[in-house]
Amino acid sequence: MSSNEQQVSVDGHRLTLTNLDKVYYPETGTTKGEVLDYYARIAPYLIPHAQDRIATRKRWVDGVGTPDDPGQVFFEKGLPDHAPSWIATRSIKHSTGRKHYPLIQDQATLTYLAQLASLELHIPQWRVSPGASDPGTITSDDRYPDRMVFDLDPGEGRALVDCVEVAQLVRELLNGMGLDVYPLTSGSKGIHLYAPLDGSATSQEVSDVAHELARSLEADHPKLIVSAMKKKLRKNKVFIDWSQNAAAKTTVAPYSLRGRFTPTVAAPRTWDELDDPSTVEHLRFEEVLERVDELGDLLEPLAETAGASEAASATAPRDRLEVYRSKRDPKSTSEPIPERHGTSGDALTFVIQEHHAQALHWDFRLEHEGILASWALPKGPPTDPKKNHLAVQTEDHPIEYATFEGTIPKDQYGGGEVTIWDWGTYELEEWQDGKKVVATLHGQVDGGLGGVRKFSLFNTGGSGPNKDPAKNWMIHLMKDPASDSPEPEPARAADDAEPVDIEPMLASLGKVETVARKEKDWSFEMKWDGIRAIATVRAATKDSDGSVTLTSRNGRDMTATYPELAELVDCVDVDCVVDGEIVALGPSSRPDFGRLQHRMGLTKSRDVERERSKTPVYLMVFDLLHSDGESLLRTSYDQRRERLAEVVSEGENIYVPEAFEGSLDEAMKSSKELDLEGVMAKQRDSVYLSGRRTRTWLKLKHSSTRDVLIVGWRTGNGERADTFASLLLAAHGDEGLVYLGRVGTGFDQEQLQMLRKKLDQLSRKTPPVEIPAPDRRDASWVTPSLVGEVTLGGITEAGRLRHPVWRGLREDIDPDDVGV
């Protein structure tokens, strides 16, 4: 036997432990042997909380890795065929067949799972019924929870201290219901709260109560708490995840290790500890072992609850996601793949997703009975009641898909880019399964629908392109019966918005080959190296000289910063709103973003006039959004460009560059010869979606740039001793800030000094994101509120910027909009 192996006897069972020196947590050097030792010592405290509960596991067979090179994780449900026969199991029927789950009834089972690198152990809130330990027993699932759980998860802008505040609010509410509450720091980001139950209610009933409690707290504290599942709603709030009370959901077991970059634990805490939130931190396994030696099991009353009720077992509902799940590989796609469908609440949601797969189409999804009923619309939702559009019914999707955006790998079903085109709630008027649906959709003010729209979907049977008649549908835009208008009146729709409310439409980064496939559908403009501005113009009259208001993409008034652009009032004869780019020109008369930095952010007239004489700016106008009281947001790009040429003339500081006449290759070549960033490709029939980032506008760049957040800086030496050596960068990901690496080049002395002053004003004691140890050396931390732009040579496999070079601050971009 190898010196790195050891045979042990646990609970009378022989086990061979291997690779004991293997490092599972590189940042702390924690080995597999130490993990096994932890689980052996914590077993008397962990097992009572996991006993009689099926156990799913998250395994890191090669360790958790580092932020630069994360380890691969496997989510395992069933027990392997080679598992020892003495492990107690429970057989549960799934759509893919029966699976035998282990029950952690003893230390031997816990040791066996840890030997397989099962760092995280997850369990449901219900226990199995008597007899379930027999591996041959096949019975229906008993889903009567003996505890209620809340997972408090801090959104971007919130932290553990905010979760503690919410935990106190939850405790107060549950205590008022006569329930005790036990807190744990989750070992990941937030707080877990458990309340013991008598096991008489079903999982659905407990989940409904938990949901209502979460909604009640959100209503009382809307600026602090959110209870909706949509990730985009969680910024600057604490999410109360009530859904882990559902029968198919699990929560990490108390005392389980976590697969973070340091060996933290889901650790029970006292309410006295939580009375001082500023001192609360996640605990490592060494600290937890010391605590149980001193304090015992703080959750002992929770483990003494009655367990599973002897009430009749609940019958599992039909799995409506069976087809959806069968078409997707959870290891290959980031799409949500829940174990079962959910339940629908009072507020029904809808989402329309723009899907750039093999062919562009729009996915139309309505929440219904716990799933999203789905149709693919090749031409999108109709805009004319006289023209119905084809709708191909597809498989039911999980409710979680309502917030999905991202790239599905090309080799996967539906491979391509998915973005949310519009979303909101809807009112159901009629639902005949397989025949007809009538619904009024309340979209976003800046969404693709433009407000409120009423649609009818109806099955055409054999009349359609599919051999399966059930899939052949049409979608019809209905006329509002209460008016003579051809469609419902928008509720504060984007095209009825006041001009000052308009936000710039944003482009996505694209590829030349994507546009080249259907080049005739696109128009090309040069990409100007400046900052976006929405200009609202009140034309001069006999009683007024008129006015120009300049607004940045993040809503800042820039009028005083660029007074020379007031010339725009002399270039128009009507009130209007235009979209354009403010640029400063370098020595070669090309836009120079570095020179523009000297003007950005100035508001005092003396400073503005001083820099204005050195660095004049110009407005490149490329879109017309309002004209003489008429909204043009819902007209096509070609129509808006035609009207723009009629409405706006050029001046000394105002330019109206024409769209490029020629092919895409010629446009890219011309852009490069002019030493510009690249080309903007815009679909000729695209409408203007205020404030939305779309793929109907694409940025085709010669070199790659991206926005970043500054989260810290490294101490400088020599000439940089008084400033900094490099900046530490990050961006927002799905689960918080993501570290992107360092940038140390591209700064001139003036920028170094200016940035250091700003950084000193934003100082904080702790890093706002996990930073690898080498980059933490000599680092100082700042609140991530400064946005910068860098050029880069690409992204490494670890997600770091390759060869970044600093370009400058982007005060026109909101920090919340900087994503990975």
C-alpha positions in Angstrom: 0.0 0.0 0.0 1.3 3.5 -0.9 2.5 5.7 1.9 -0.1 8.1 0.7 -2.9 5.6 1.5 -4.4 4.5 4.7 -6.8 1.7 5.7 -9.1 2.6 8.5 -12.0 1.0 10.3 -15.0 3.3 10.8 -18.2 2.0 12.5 -16.9 -1.6 11.8 -16.4 -1.0 8.1 -13.0 -1.1 6.3 -12.2 1.9 4.2 -9.2 2.7 2.1 -8.3 6.4 2.1 -6.1 7.6 -0.8 -4.1 10.7 -1.9 -4.1 12.1 1.6 -1.5 14.7 0.7 -3.6 16.0 -2.3 -4.3 19.7 -1.9 -8.0 20.5 -2.1 -7.7 24.2 -1.2 -4.6 25.7 -2.8 -4.9 29.1 -1.3 -4.6 27.7 2.3 -2.8 24.4 1.4 -5.6 22.4 3.0 -5.2 18.7 2.0 -7.6 15.8 1.5 -6.3 14.3 4.8 -7.3 17.5 6.6 -10.8 17.4 5.0 -11.2 13.8 6.1 -10.1 14.6 9.6 -12.6 17.5 9.7 -15.5 15.3 8.7 -14.5 12.6 11.2 -14.3 15.2 14.0 -17.5 17.0 13.0 -19.5 13.8 12.4 -21.3 13.8 15.8 -22.6 17.3 15.1 -23.3 17.0 11.4 -25.0 13.6 11.3 -28.1 14.5 13.5 -29.0 17.2 11.0 -28.4 15.1 7.9 -29.9 11.8 9.2 -32.8 10.3 7.3 -32.4 12.9 4.5 -31.3 12.0 1.0 -27.9 13.5 0.3 -26.7 15.1 -3.0 -23.1 16.1 -3.3 -20.9 18.6 -5.0 -17.5 17.0 -5.7 -14.2 18.7 -6.6 -12.0 15.7 -7.4 -9.0 17.9 -8.3 -9.6 20.4 -5.5 -11.3 23.8 -5.7 -8.4 25.4 -7.5 -7.7 29.1 -7.4 -9.5 32.2 -8.9 -7.0 32.0 -11.8 -7.7 28.3 -12.4 -10.9 27.1 -10.6 -11.4 23.4 -10.1 -14.1 21.5 -11.9 -17.1 20.6 -9.9 -19.5 17.7 -10.3 -23.0 17.6 -8.9 -23.9 14.0 -8.0 -27.3 12.7 -6.9 -27.3 9.0 -7.1 -24.9 6.7 -5.4 -22.3 5.0 -7.7 -22.7 1.3 -8.5 -19.4 0.5 -6.8 -20.5 2.0 -3.5 -20.4 -0.3 -0.5 -23.6 -2.2 0.1 -23.7 -1.2 3.8 -24.5 2.5 3.0 -28.1 3.2 3.7 -30.0 4.5 0.7 -33.3 5.7 -0.5 -34.7 5.0 -4.0 -36.6 7.9 -5.6 -38.2 7.9 -9.0 -37.1 10.6 -11.6 -38.1 11.2 -15.2 -34.8 9.6 -16.2 -35.4 6.5 -13.9 -34.8 5.7 -10.3 -31.8 6.9 -8.4 -30.5 5.5 -5.1 -29.5 8.4 -2.8 -27.2 7.9 0.2 -28.4 8.7 3.7 -25.7 10.0 6.0 -26.6 7.8 9.0 -23.1 7.2 10.3 -19.5 8.4 10.3 -18.5 5.6 7.9 -20.8 6.9 5.2 -19.6 10.5 5.8 -16.0 9.3 5.5 -16.8 7.4 2.3 -18.3 10.5 0.7 -15.4 12.7 1.8 -13.0 10.2 0.3 -14.7 10.8 -3.1 -14.0 14.6 -2.7 -17.6 15.4 -1.8 -16.8 18.7 -0.1 -20.3 20.0 -0.1 -23.2 17.9 1.2 -26.8 19.1 0.3 -30.0 17.8 1.9 -33.7 18.7 1.7 -35.9 20.0 4.5 -37.9 16.7 4.8 -36.9 13.3 6.1 -37.6 9.9 4.5 -40.3 7.6 6.0 -39.4 4.5 8.0 -38.0 1.6 5.9 -36.2 4.0 3.5 -32.8 2.8 4.6 -33.5 -0.5 2.8 -31.8 -0.1 -0.6 -34.4 -2.3 -2.2 -37.3 -0.4 -1.0 -39.1 1.6 -3.7 -41.8 3.8 -2.2 -43.2 7.2 -3.1 -41.6 10.2 -1.6 -42.7 11.6 1.7 -42.4 15.4 1.5 -43.4 16.7 4.9 -40.7 19.1 6.1 -39.7 19.3 9.7 -38.0 22.7 9.3 -38.4 25.9 7.2 -35.3 27.5 5.7 -34.5 30.9 4.3 -31.3 31.6 2.4 -30.3 35.3 2.6 -28.1 36.1 -0.4 -26.5 39.6 -0.8 -26.9 41.1 -4.2 -24.2 43.3 -5.8 -23.8 46.4 -3.6 -24.8 44.5 -0.4 -22.7 42.3 1.9 -22.8 39.9 4.8 -23.6 42.7 7.3 -26.8 43.5 5.3 -27.8 39.8 5.5 -27.5 40.0 9.3 -29.8 42.9 9.3 -32.4 41.0 7.2 -31.9 37.9 9.4 -33.0 40.0 12.4 -36.2 41.0 10.5 -37.0 37.4 9.6 -36.4 36.3 13.1 -38.8 38.9 14.4 -41.5 37.8 12.0 -41.1 34.1 12.7 -41.0 34.6 16.4 -44.3 36.4 16.1 -45.6 33.1 14.6 -44.4 31.2 17.6 -41.4 29.7 15.7 -37.8 29.6 17.0 -35.1 30.6 14.5 -31.5 29.3 14.3 -28.9 31.2 12.2 -25.9 30.0 10.3 -23.3 31.9 8.3 -23.5 29.9 5.0 -19.8 29.8 4.4 -20.4 31.2 0.9 -21.9 34.7 0.9 -24.9 35.0 3.2 -27.0 33.7 6.0 -29.1 30.6 6.4 -32.0 30.6 8.9 -33.9 27.5 10.1 -37.2 27.3 12.0 -38.3 23.8 13.3 -41.7 22.6 12.2 -43.9 19.7 13.4 -43.9 17.9 10.0 -47.7 18.1 9.5 -47.6 20.4 6.4 -46.5 19.5 2.9 -43.5 21.0 1.1 -45.8 23.0 -1.1 -47.7 24.4 1.9 -44.4 25.3 3.7 -43.0 26.8 0.5 -46.1 29.0 0.0 -45.9 30.3 3.5 -42.2 31.0 3.2 -42.9 32.8 -0.1 -45.6 35.0 1.5 -43.3 35.9 4.4 -40.6 36.9 2.0 -43.0 39.1 0.0 -44.3 40.6 3.2 -40.7 41.6 4.3 -40.0 43.0 0.8 -43.1 45.1 0.9 -42.0 46.6 4.3 -38.4 47.1 3.3 -38.3 47.6 -0.5 -34.9 49.3 -0.5 -33.3 46.4 1.4 -35.1 43.2 0.4 -36.2 41.4 -2.7 -38.1 38.2 -2.9 -38.4 37.7 -6.7 -36.3 35.1 -8.4 -35.0 37.4 -11.2 -31.3 38.1 -10.7 -31.5 41.5 -12.4 -33.7 42.7 -9.5 -31.1 41.8 -6.8 -28.7 44.7 -7.1 -28.3 46.7 -3.9 -30.7 44.3 -2.1 -30.6 41.1 -0.1 -32.5 38.3 -1.8 -34.6 36.2 0.5 -34.5 32.8 -1.2 -37.7 31.0 0.1 -37.7 28.4 -2.7 -35.4 26.0 -0.9 -38.5 24.8 1.0 -39.8 23.2 -2.2 -39.8 19.4 -2.3 -37.2 19.1 -5.0 -34.8 21.6 -3.5 -31.9 21.1 -1.2 -29.7 23.3 1.0 -26.1 22.8 2.1 -26.1 20.8 5.3 -25.1 22.5 8.6 -21.4 21.9 9.3 -20.7 21.0 5.7 -17.6 22.4 4.1 -18.0 24.8 1.1 -16.3 24.6 -2.3 -15.0 28.2 -2.0 -11.3 29.1 -2.5 -10.8 28.9 1.3 -12.3 26.0 3.4 -15.2 27.8 5.0 -18.2 26.0 6.6 -22.0 26.4 6.9 -21.5 27.3 10.6 -24.2 27.7 13.3 -24.0 31.1 15.1 -25.6 32.7 18.1 -28.0 35.6 17.9 -25.6 37.4 20.3 -22.9 37.2 17.7 -25.2 38.7 15.1 -26.1 41.6 17.4 -22.8 43.2 16.2 -22.9 42.6 12.4 -19.7 44.4 11.7 -17.7 41.6 13.4 -19.5 38.7 11.6 -17.4 36.8 9.1 -17.6 33.3 7.5 -15.8 30.7 9.6 -13.1 28.2 8.4 -13.2 24.6 9.5 -10.5 25.0 12.1 -12.6 27.7 13.8 -15.7 25.6 13.7 -14.0 22.6 15.4 -12.8 24.9 18.1 -16.4 26.3 18.5 -18.1 22.9 18.9 -15.4 21.9 21.5 -16.4 25.0 23.4 -20.1 25.5 22.7 -21.3 22.1 21.5 -24.0 22.0 18.8 -25.8 25.3 18.7 -28.4 23.7 16.4 -29.2 20.8 18.8 -32.8 21.9 19.3 -33.3 21.8 15.6 -32.1 18.2 15.3 -34.6 17.2 18.0 -37.7 18.0 16.0 -40.2 15.3 15.3 -38.9 14.4 11.8 -41.1 13.1 9.0 -44.8 13.0 9.6 -46.7 9.8 9.3 -49.2 11.6 7.0 -49.9 10.1 3.7 -47.1 10.7 1.2 -47.7 13.4 -1.4 -48.0 12.3 -5.0 -45.4 14.0 -7.2 -46.9 16.1 -10.0 -46.1 15.4 -13.6 -42.6 16.5 -14.6 -43.3 19.1 -17.3 -39.6 19.7 -17.8 -38.7 16.2 -18.9 -38.3 17.1 -22.6 -36.5 20.4 -21.7 -34.0 18.5 -19.5 -33.4 15.7 -22.0 -32.2 18.2 -24.6 -29.6 19.9 -22.4 -26.3 18.9 -20.8 -25.8 20.7 -17.5 -22.0 20.4 -17.9 -22.0 22.2 -21.3 -24.6 24.9 -21.0 -25.2 27.7 -18.5 -29.0 27.5 -19.0 -31.0 26.8 -15.8 -31.8 23.1 -15.4 -33.8 22.6 -12.2 -34.8 19.2 -11.0 -38.6 19.9 -11.2 -40.9 22.6 -12.4 -41.9 25.3 -9.9 -45.3 26.8 -9.0 -47.0 29.9 -10.3 -47.9 32.8 -8.0 -50.5 35.5 -8.3 -48.4 37.7 -10.7 -47.8 35.8 -13.9 -44.6 36.7 -15.8 -43.7 36.7 -19.4 -40.4 37.1 -21.3 -39.5 37.5 -24.9 -35.9 36.6 -25.7 -34.0 37.5 -28.9 -32.2 34.3 -29.9 -29.4 34.3 -32.4 -29.2 30.6 -33.1 -28.8 29.1 -36.6 -31.6 31.5 -37.6 -32.6 34.6 -35.7 -35.9 34.3 -33.9 -37.7 35.5 -30.8 -38.7 33.1 -28.0 -42.1 34.0 -26.6 -42.7 32.6 -23.1 -45.7 32.8 -20.7 -45.7 31.5 -17.1 -48.4 28.8 -16.7 -48.8 26.2 -14.0 -45.2 26.4 -12.8 -43.5 26.5 -16.2 -42.9 28.8 -19.1 -45.1 27.8 -22.0 -42.9 28.6 -25.1 -43.2 29.5 -28.7 -40.5 30.4 -31.3 -41.4 33.5 -33.4 -39.2 33.6 -36.6 -40.3 37.2 -37.4 -40.9 38.3 -33.8 -44.1 39.6 -32.3 -46.4 41.2 -34.8 -46.8 45.0 -34.8 -49.7 45.2 -37.2 -53.1 43.6 -36.3 -53.6 42.8 -40.0 -50.5 40.6 -40.2 -50.3 37.5 -38.1 -46.9 35.9 -37.4 -45.9 32.2 -37.3 -45.4 30.8 -33.8 -43.9 27.4 -33.4 -44.6 25.8 -30.0 -41.5 24.4 -28.3 -40.9 22.5 -25.1 -41.9 23.9 -21.7 -39.1 25.9 -20.1 -38.4 26.3 -16.3 -39.6 29.6 -14.7 -35.9 30.3 -14.0 -35.4 30.8 -17.8 -37.3 34.1 -17.5 -34.0 35.8 -16.4 -31.6 33.8 -18.7 -29.3 35.7 -20.9 -26.0 34.4 -22.3 -24.3 32.2 -24.9 -25.4 28.6 -25.5 -22.5 26.7 -26.9 -22.7 26.0 -30.7 -22.7 22.2 -30.2 -25.6 22.4 -27.8 -29.4 22.5 -28.5 -30.3 26.0 -29.4 -26.7 27.1 -29.6 -26.3 30.9 -30.0 -26.6 34.2 -28.2 -29.8 34.8 -26.0 -30.8 38.3 -24.8 -33.9 39.5 -23.1 -35.9 41.6 -25.6 -38.8 42.4 -23.2 -40.2 41.1 -19.9 -42.9 41.8 -17.3 -46.2 40.5 -16.1 -49.3 39.6 -18.0 -53.1 39.3 -17.5 -54.6 36.0 -18.7 -57.9 36.2 -20.4 -58.2 32.7 -21.9 -56.1 29.5 -21.9 -57.3 26.5 -23.8 -54.5 23.9 -23.7 -53.3 23.1 -27.2 -55.9 25.5 -28.8 -55.8 29.1 -27.8 -54.2 31.7 -25.5 -55.3 35.3 -25.0 -53.1 37.5 -22.8 -52.3 41.2 -22.2 -48.6 41.7 -21.7 -47.3 44.6 -19.6 -43.8 45.1 -21.0 -41.0 47.5 -19.9 -41.1 51.1 -20.9 -37.8 50.6 -22.8 -38.6 47.1 -23.9 -39.2 45.7 -27.4 -43.0 45.8 -27.1 -43.0 49.4 -26.1 -45.5 49.0 -23.3 -48.8 47.1 -23.0 -49.8 44.8 -25.9 -52.6 42.2 -26.2 -51.9 39.0 -28.1 -53.9 35.9 -29.2 -52.1 32.7 -29.9 -54.1 30.0 -31.7 -53.2 26.5 -33.0 -53.6 26.0 -36.8 -53.4 22.2 -36.6 -52.2 20.7 -39.9 -51.9 24.1 -41.5 -48.3 24.9 -40.8 -44.6 24.0 -41.5 -44.4 21.3 -38.8 -45.4 17.7 -39.2 -46.6 17.7 -35.6 -49.9 19.7 -35.8 -49.6 20.6 -32.1 -46.6 22.8 -32.9 -48.3 24.9 -35.6 -49.5 28.2 -34.1 -50.0 31.8 -35.1 -49.7 34.9 -33.0 -52.1 37.9 -33.5 -51.8 41.4 -32.2 -55.3 42.2 -31.0 -57.1 45.6 -31.3 -58.0 47.1 -28.0 -61.8 46.7 -27.8 -62.1 49.8 -25.7 -60.7 52.2 -28.3 -60.5 52.7 -32.1 -56.7 52.3 -32.0 -55.3 49.2 -33.8 -53.6 48.1 -30.6 -53.8 48.8 -26.8 -52.5 52.1 -25.6 -49.0 51.7 -24.2 -48.7 52.3 -20.5 -46.0 55.0 -20.5 -44.3 53.3 -23.4 -40.8 54.2 -24.5 -42.0 56.0 -27.7 -44.3 58.2 -25.6 -41.6 59.1 -23.1 -40.5 62.6 -22.6 -37.4 63.3 -24.7 -35.3 63.9 -21.5 -36.2 60.3 -20.4 -34.6 58.6 -23.4 -31.4 56.6 -22.7 -29.0 55.6 -25.5 -29.6 52.3 -27.2 -26.5 50.2 -26.7 -24.6 47.9 -29.1 -23.1 44.5 -28.5 -19.7 43.4 -29.4 -19.9 41.6 -32.7 -17.9 39.7 -35.3 -17.4 40.6 -38.9 -18.4 37.1 -40.1 -21.7 37.4 -38.3 -22.6 40.6 -40.3 -21.1 39.4 -43.5 -23.6 36.5 -43.8 -26.4 39.0 -44.6 -24.5 42.1 -45.4 -27.4 43.7 -47.3 -29.5 43.8 -44.1 -26.9 46.1 -42.4 -25.8 49.7 -42.6 -22.3 50.8 -41.6 -21.0 53.8 -39.7 -17.6 54.7 -38.4 -17.1 54.1 -34.7 -16.2 57.3 -33.0 -13.8 57.2 -30.0 -15.7 59.4 -27.5 -18.7 59.3 -25.2 -22.4 59.0 -26.0 -24.7 61.9 -25.6 -28.5 62.4 -26.0 -29.1 66.0 -27.1 -32.5 67.5 -26.4 -33.0 70.6 -28.5 -35.7 73.3 -28.0 -35.6 75.2 -31.2 -35.3 79.0 -31.2 -38.4 81.1 -31.6 -39.1 84.8 -31.8 -39.5 84.7 -28.0 -36.7 82.4 -27.1 -33.1 81.7 -28.2 -33.7 78.0 -27.8 -31.7 75.5 -25.7 -29.6 72.3 -25.8 -29.5 69.8 -23.0 -26.8 67.1 -23.1 -27.3 63.9 -21.1 -24.8 61.0 -20.7 -25.7 57.3 -21.1 -25.9 57.1 -17.3 -28.2 60.1 -17.0 -25.7 62.8 -16.0 -26.3 66.4 -17.3 -23.2 67.3 -19.3 -24.5 70.6 -20.7 -22.2 72.8 -18.7 -19.2 70.7 -19.5 -19.4 71.1 -23.3 -20.8 74.7 -23.9 -19.6 74.8 -27.5 -22.2 72.1 -28.4 -25.0 74.6 -27.7 -24.4 75.4 -31.4 -26.7 72.5 -32.1 -29.7 74.9 -31.6 -28.6 76.8 -34.7 -28.5 73.6 -36.8 -32.2 72.7 -36.4 -35.5 74.4 -37.0 -37.7 72.2 -34.8 -37.7 70.7 -31.3 -35.9 67.4 -31.5 -33.8 64.7 -29.7 -30.7 63.3 -31.3 -28.2 60.6 -30.4 -24.5 61.2 -31.0 -20.9 60.9 -29.8 -18.9 63.7 -28.2 -15.2 63.5 -29.4 -12.0 65.5 -29.0 -9.6 65.5 -31.9 -5.9 64.7 -31.7 -3.0 66.1 -33.7 -3.9 63.9 -36.7 -7.5 65.2 -36.6 -8.9 61.8 -35.5 -10.9 61.2 -32.3 -8.6 60.9 -29.3 -10.2 59.5 -26.1 -7.1 60.4 -24.1 -7.5 64.1 -25.0 -11.2 64.0 -24.1 -10.3 63.0 -20.6 -9.2 66.6 -20.0 -12.7 67.8 -20.6 -14.7 65.0 -18.9 -16.2 65.8 -15.5 -15.5 69.6 -15.5 -18.4 71.7 -14.3 -16.9 75.0 -13.1 -17.1 77.6 -15.8 -13.5 78.7 -15.2 -12.1 75.2 -15.6 -14.3 74.5 -18.6 -13.2 77.7 -20.4 -9.5 77.0 -19.7 -9.7 73.5 -21.1 -12.1 74.4 -23.9 -9.4 76.6 -25.6 -6.9 73.7 -25.4 -9.3 70.9 -26.3 -12.4 71.7 -28.2 -15.0 69.0 -28.7 -17.4 68.0 -31.5 -20.7 66.2 -31.6 -21.0 63.5 -34.2 -24.8 63.1 -34.7 -25.9 59.7 -36.0 -29.6 59.2 -35.0 -32.9 61.2 -34.7 -35.2 60.0 -32.0 -37.9 62.8 -31.7 -38.8 65.5 -34.2 -41.4 68.2 -33.8 -43.3 66.3 -31.2 -43.2 63.0 -33.1 -41.5 59.9 -31.7 -39.3 58.0 -34.2 -38.3 55.3 -31.8 -40.5 52.7 -33.5 -39.5 53.6 -37.0 -36.7 51.7 -38.8 -33.0 52.8 -38.7 -33.1 53.7 -42.4 -36.2 55.9 -41.9 -34.5 57.7 -38.9 -31.3 58.3 -40.9 -33.4 59.8 -43.8 -35.2 62.1 -41.4 -31.9 63.0 -39.6 -30.5 64.4 -42.9 -33.6 66.6 -43.3 -33.7 67.9 -39.7 -30.1 68.5 -38.7 -27.5 70.6 -40.6 -23.8 70.8 -39.8 -22.0 73.6 -38.0 -18.6 74.4 -36.7 -18.7 71.8 -33.8 -21.7 69.8 -35.1 -21.2 67.0 -37.7 -23.7 64.6 -39.3 -21.5 61.9 -40.7 -23.3 59.9 -43.4 -23.6 56.1 -43.2 -20.8 54.4 -45.1 -21.4 53.8 -48.8 -19.8 50.5 -49.7 -19.2 46.9 -48.5 -18.4 45.8 -45.0 -14.8 45.0 -46.0 -14.4 48.5 -47.4 -15.9 50.0 -44.3 -13.5 48.1 -42.0 -10.6 49.0 -44.3 -11.5 52.7 -44.4 -11.9 52.7 -40.6 -8.5 51.3 -40.1 -6.9 53.8 -42.6 -8.5 56.6 -40.6 -7.1 55.0 -37.4 -10.5 54.7 -35.9 -11.7 52.1 -33.4 -13.8 50.1 -35.9 -17.2 50.1 -37.5 -20.8 50.2 -36.1 -23.1 47.8 -38.0 -26.8 48.5 -37.6 -29.7 46.5 -39.0 -31.6 48.6 -41.4 -35.0 47.6 -40.1 -34.0 47.9 -36.4 -36.1 50.1 -34.1 -34.5 52.2 -31.3 -34.7 50.4 -28.0 -34.0 53.1 -25.4 -31.5 52.0 -22.7 -31.3 48.4 -24.1 -28.2 46.6 -25.3 -29.2 44.7 -28.4 -27.6 42.6 -31.2 -29.3 44.6 -33.9 -26.5 47.1 -33.4 -23.0 45.5 -33.3 -19.6 47.0 -32.6 -16.9 45.6 -35.0 -13.6 46.6 -33.5 -10.0 46.4 -34.8 -8.7 46.0 -31.3 -10.5 45.0 -28.2 -11.5 47.3 -25.4 -13.7 46.8 -22.4 -15.1 48.6 -19.3 -13.7 47.7 -15.9 -14.3 48.6 -12.2 -11.4 49.6 -10.0 -11.4 47.6 -6.8 -7.9 48.3 -5.5 -4.3 49.4 -6.2 -0.8 48.2 -5.6 1.9 50.3 -3.9 4.3 51.9 -6.3 8.1 52.4 -6.2 10.5 54.9 -7.6 8.7 57.5 -9.8 5.4 55.9 -8.8 6.0 55.9 -5.0 3.5 58.7 -4.5 0.8 57.2 -6.9 0.5 53.5 -7.6 2.1 50.6 -9.4 -1.1 49.1 -10.9 -4.8 49.0 -10.5 -6.8 45.9 -9.6 -9.8 45.4 -11.8 -13.2 43.6 -11.7 -16.6 43.5 -13.3 -20.1 42.3 -12.2 -20.9 38.6 -12.8 -24.0 36.6 -12.1 -23.0 36.0 -8.5 -21.2 39.2 -7.6 -17.9 40.9 -8.6 -15.5 38.9 -10.7 -11.8 39.6 -10.5 -10.2 40.5 -13.9 -6.6 41.1 -13.1 -4.2 44.1 -13.0 -3.3 47.0 -15.3 -0.1 48.9 -14.9 0.6 50.6 -18.2 -1.0 53.4 -20.2 -0.9 56.1 -17.5 0.7 59.5 -17.9 1.8 61.4 -14.8 -1.2 63.5 -14.7 -3.5 60.5 -14.8 -1.5 58.8 -12.1 -1.9 61.7 -9.7 -5.5 62.4 -10.5 -6.4 58.7 -10.0 -4.5 58.4 -6.7 -6.5 61.3 -5.3 -9.8 59.7 -6.3 -8.7 56.3 -4.9 -7.8 57.8 -1.6 -11.3 59.2 -1.3 -12.8 55.7 -1.8 -10.6 53.7 0.6 -12.1 50.7 2.4 -10.5 48.1 4.7 -11.5 44.9 2.9 -11.3 43.8 -0.8 -14.8 43.9 -2.4 -14.0 40.7 -4.4 -11.9 37.6 -3.9 -8.3 38.4 -5.0 -5.6 35.8 -5.4 -2.8 36.0 -2.8 -0.1 37.2 -5.2 -2.1 40.2 -6.2 -3.1 41.1 -2.6 0.5 41.8 -1.7 0.9 45.6 -0.8 -2.7 46.2 -2.0 -5.1 48.9 -0.9 -8.8 48.5 -1.4 -11.4 50.9 -2.7 -15.2 50.9 -3.2 -15.8 49.8 -6.7 -17.4 53.0 -8.0 -14.8 54.2 -10.6 -15.3 52.9 -14.1 -12.3 52.7 -16.5 -11.6 51.5 -20.0 -8.7 49.3 -21.1 -7.5 47.8 -24.3 -6.6 44.2 -24.2 -5.2 41.3 -26.2 -8.0 38.9 -25.1 -9.1 37.0 -22.1 -7.2 34.1 -20.5 -8.7 30.8 -19.7 -8.8 31.9 -16.0 -10.9 34.9 -17.0 -8.1 37.5 -16.6 -7.4 40.4 -19.0 -4.5 39.6 -21.4 -2.0 42.5 -21.7 -4.4 45.3 -20.7 -3.4 48.9 -21.3 -5.2 51.8 -19.5 -7.2 54.2 -21.7 -9.0 56.4 -19.2 -11.9 56.8 -16.8 -15.5 56.5 -18.1 -17.6 58.9 -16.0 -20.4 58.5 -18.5 -20.9 54.8 -17.6 -22.7 53.7 -14.4 -20.7 51.2 -12.3 -23.7 48.8 -12.2 -23.5 48.5 -16.0 -20.0 47.0 -16.0 -20.4 43.3 -16.5 -18.1 40.4 -17.4 
